[in-house]
Amino acid sequence: MLRFFSKIRKSLLDEGKAARYIKYAIGEIFLVVIGILIALQINNWNEERKDRVLEQELLLQLKDEYQSNLKELEQKITVRNKTIASAGKLLEYQDDPDKRNAKDVYTHLNQIISTPTFDPIVNDIISTDRIKLLQSSELKKLLTSWTRDITYVTELEEEYRFYRNDFIRPTLTNYTSTRSRFNQYFKDGMMDDFFLGDELVVNFDLGKSTRKQDLNILFEQSDLEDHAATAALWSNMINEQSYILRKRILKILELIENDLR
């Protein structure tokens, strides 16, 4: 092909047809440029096609991860709602001694020292620059702020855990039977609240303590009322942040679903 064009150029020059040669040369340059542009376009199409395949793989991965995050978050919200309810019952027992019984008191005490923690999957797409594969600017924005968003929840969880360890647990150790309380913990199946699957079955029996326990002393001489109120307050605060985070996850999943083919 190149030899064919070369012969034409030589023929035109030999015949002294400079004007026609210039036109021909311009045309030849134009054809070369068009060829280069077509080749670049084909290459761009191929790269775009590869990126879209990678994007779909990434979207599927993100869908699985955020569905898992949503399931865990909702589980923690449920546990904290139980804590709020138990704190309310302990305050009720504080106000009305006739309603107290050891089994229920131990159940609700175990619940207010329950400190579920949200430990979500944090994808590395930002650090590895894979986020550029995503076409949705809204989705990229939500994913970029994900680490900051979960911090609001985890920081509150950590603060309540410190309060529980420093104040509530010492009170319960001083005024209740740890053996009886732990035994009730397993009888109530509270371990189930911390497992996402049904594969694990915990059968554990410590037996009740034979020591006499006067739970009235717990209510009369300890700070249990303050601890119950604090447990309710912090659990509610953490859940309020968790509900906001839940909306973010649902929006992320919606955007992912929109972009999946």
Contacts in CASP RR format, 6 or more apart in sequence:
PFRMAT RR
TARGET T0000
AUTHOR 0000-0000-0000
METHOD contacts of the structure
MODEL  1
MLRFFSKIRKSLLDEGKAARYIKYAIGEIFLVVIGILIALQINNWNEERK
DRVLEQELLLQLKDEYQSNLKELEQKITVRNKTIASAGKLLEYQDDPDKR
NAKDVYTHLNQIISTPTFDPIVNDIISTDRIKLLQSSELKKLLTSWTRDI
TYVTELEEEYRFYRNDFIRPTLTNYTSTRSRFNQYFKDGMMDDFFLGDEL
VVNFDLGKSTRKQDLNILFEQSDLEDHAATAALWSNMINEQSYILRKRIL
KILELIENDLR
5 28 0 8 1.000
8 24 0 8 1.000
9 21 0 8 1.000
9 24 0 8 1.000
9 25 0 8 1.000
12 18 0 8 1.000
12 20 0 8 1.000
12 21 0 8 1.000
12 24 0 8 1.000
13 21 0 8 1.000
51 133 0 8 1.000
54 130 0 8 1.000
54 133 0 8 1.000
55 133 0 8 1.000
55 134 0 8 1.000
55 135 0 8 1.000
55 259 0 8 1.000
56 260 0 8 1.000
56 261 0 8 1.000
58 125 0 8 1.000
58 130 0 8 1.000
58 133 0 8 1.000
58 134 0 8 1.000
59 134 0 8 1.000
59 256 0 8 1.000
59 259 0 8 1.000
59 260 0 8 1.000
60 260 0 8 1.000
61 123 0 8 1.000
62 123 0 8 1.000
62 125 0 8 1.000
62 143 0 8 1.000
62 252 0 8 1.000
62 256 0 8 1.000
63 253 0 8 1.000
63 256 0 8 1.000
63 257 0 8 1.000
63 260 0 8 1.000
65 121 0 8 1.000
65 123 0 8 1.000
66 121 0 8 1.000
66 249 0 8 1.000
66 252 0 8 1.000
66 253 0 8 1.000
66 256 0 8 1.000
67 253 0 8 1.000
68 120 0 8 1.000
68 121 0 8 1.000
69 120 0 8 1.000
69 121 0 8 1.000
69 249 0 8 1.000
70 246 0 8 1.000
70 249 0 8 1.000
70 250 0 8 1.000
70 253 0 8 1.000
71 196 0 8 1.000
72 118 0 8 1.000
72 119 0 8 1.000
72 120 0 8 1.000
72 196 0 8 1.000
73 118 0 8 1.000
73 120 0 8 1.000
73 242 0 8 1.000
73 245 0 8 1.000
73 246 0 8 1.000
73 249 0 8 1.000
74 246 0 8 1.000
75 116 0 8 1.000
75 193 0 8 1.000
75 196 0 8 1.000
76 116 0 8 1.000
76 117 0 8 1.000
76 118 0 8 1.000
76 242 0 8 1.000
77 239 0 8 1.000
77 242 0 8 1.000
77 243 0 8 1.000
77 246 0 8 1.000
78 193 0 8 1.000
79 114 0 8 1.000
79 116 0 8 1.000
79 193 0 8 1.000
79 194 0 8 1.000
80 116 0 8 1.000
80 235 0 8 1.000
80 236 0 8 1.000
80 238 0 8 1.000
80 239 0 8 1.000
80 242 0 8 1.000
81 235 0 8 1.000
81 239 0 8 1.000
82 111 0 8 1.000
82 114 0 8 1.000
82 193 0 8 1.000
83 111 0 8 1.000
83 112 0 8 1.000
83 114 0 8 1.000
83 231 0 8 1.000
83 232 0 8 1.000
83 235 0 8 1.000
84 231 0 8 1.000
84 232 0 8 1.000
84 235 0 8 1.000
84 236 0 8 1.000
84 239 0 8 1.000
85 111 0 8 1.000
86 107 0 8 1.000
86 108 0 8 1.000
86 109 0 8 1.000
86 111 0 8 1.000
86 112 0 8 1.000
86 231 0 8 1.000
87 108 0 8 1.000
87 111 0 8 1.000
87 112 0 8 1.000
87 228 0 8 1.000
87 229 0 8 1.000
87 231 0 8 1.000
87 232 0 8 1.000
87 235 0 8 1.000
88 108 0 8 1.000
88 228 0 8 1.000
88 232 0 8 1.000
89 104 0 8 1.000
89 108 0 8 1.000
90 105 0 8 1.000
90 108 0 8 1.000
90 109 0 8 1.000
90 112 0 8 1.000
90 224 0 8 1.000
90 225 0 8 1.000
90 228 0 8 1.000
91 225 0 8 1.000
91 228 0 8 1.000
91 229 0 8 1.000
91 232 0 8 1.000
92 99 0 8 1.000
93 99 0 8 1.000
93 100 0 8 1.000
93 105 0 8 1.000
93 108 0 8 1.000
93 219 0 8 1.000
94 219 0 8 1.000
94 224 0 8 1.000
94 225 0 8 1.000
94 228 0 8 1.000
97 216 0 8 1.000
97 219 0 8 1.000
100 215 0 8 1.000
100 216 0 8 1.000
100 219 0 8 1.000
102 180 0 8 1.000
102 213 0 8 1.000
102 215 0 8 1.000
103 184 0 8 1.000
105 215 0 8 1.000
105 218 0 8 1.000
106 176 0 8 1.000
106 180 0 8 1.000
106 181 0 8 1.000
106 184 0 8 1.000
106 185 0 8 1.000
107 184 0 8 1.000
107 188 0 8 1.000
109 172 0 8 1.000
109 176 0 8 1.000
109 181 0 8 1.000
110 181 0 8 1.000
110 184 0 8 1.000
110 185 0 8 1.000
110 188 0 8 1.000
110 190 0 8 1.000
111 190 0 8 1.000
112 168 0 8 1.000
112 227 0 8 1.000
112 228 0 8 1.000
112 231 0 8 1.000
113 164 0 8 1.000
113 168 0 8 1.000
113 169 0 8 1.000
113 172 0 8 1.000
114 190 0 8 1.000
114 193 0 8 1.000
115 157 0 8 1.000
115 160 0 8 1.000
115 161 0 8 1.000
115 164 0 8 1.000
116 157 0 8 1.000
116 193 0 8 1.000
116 194 0 8 1.000
117 154 0 8 1.000
117 157 0 8 1.000
117 161 0 8 1.000
118 150 0 8 1.000
118 153 0 8 1.000
118 154 0 8 1.000
118 157 0 8 1.000
118 242 0 8 1.000
118 245 0 8 1.000
120 150 0 8 1.000
122 146 0 8 1.000
122 147 0 8 1.000
122 150 0 8 1.000
123 143 0 8 1.000
123 146 0 8 1.000
124 130 0 8 1.000
125 131 0 8 1.000
125 143 0 8 1.000
126 143 0 8 1.000
126 144 0 8 1.000
131 140 0 8 1.000
131 143 0 8 1.000
131 144 0 8 1.000
134 140 0 8 1.000
134 143 0 8 1.000
134 259 0 8 1.000
135 259 0 8 1.000
136 255 0 8 1.000
136 258 0 8 1.000
136 259 0 8 1.000
138 255 0 8 1.000
139 252 0 8 1.000
139 255 0 8 1.000
139 256 0 8 1.000
139 259 0 8 1.000
142 248 0 8 1.000
142 251 0 8 1.000
142 252 0 8 1.000
142 255 0 8 1.000
143 252 0 8 1.000
146 248 0 8 1.000
146 252 0 8 1.000
149 244 0 8 1.000
149 245 0 8 1.000
149 248 0 8 1.000
150 245 0 8 1.000
152 241 0 8 1.000
152 244 0 8 1.000
152 245 0 8 1.000
153 238 0 8 1.000
153 241 0 8 1.000
153 242 0 8 1.000
153 245 0 8 1.000
156 234 0 8 1.000
156 237 0 8 1.000
156 238 0 8 1.000
156 241 0 8 1.000
157 238 0 8 1.000
159 234 0 8 1.000
160 231 0 8 1.000
160 234 0 8 1.000
160 235 0 8 1.000
160 238 0 8 1.000
163 230 0 8 1.000
163 234 0 8 1.000
164 231 0 8 1.000
167 223 0 8 1.000
167 227 0 8 1.000
167 230 0 8 1.000
168 227 0 8 1.000
168 231 0 8 1.000
171 218 0 8 1.000
171 222 0 8 1.000
171 223 0 8 1.000
171 224 0 8 1.000
171 227 0 8 1.000
172 178 0 8 1.000
172 181 0 8 1.000
174 222 0 8 1.000
175 215 0 8 1.000
175 217 0 8 1.000
175 218 0 8 1.000
175 221 0 8 1.000
175 222 0 8 1.000
175 224 0 8 1.000
176 213 0 8 1.000
176 215 0 8 1.000
176 218 0 8 1.000
177 208 0 8 1.000
177 209 0 8 1.000
177 211 0 8 1.000
177 213 0 8 1.000
179 206 0 8 1.000
179 207 0 8 1.000
179 208 0 8 1.000
179 209 0 8 1.000
180 207 0 8 1.000
180 208 0 8 1.000
180 209 0 8 1.000
180 213 0 8 1.000
182 206 0 8 1.000
183 205 0 8 1.000
183 206 0 8 1.000
183 207 0 8 1.000
183 208 0 8 1.000
185 191 0 8 1.000
186 202 0 8 1.000
186 203 0 8 1.000
186 204 0 8 1.000
186 205 0 8 1.000
186 206 0 8 1.000
187 205 0 8 1.000
189 202 0 8 1.000
191 200 0 8 1.000
191 202 0 8 1.000
192 202 0 8 1.000
218 224 0 8 1.000
219 225 0 8 1.000
END
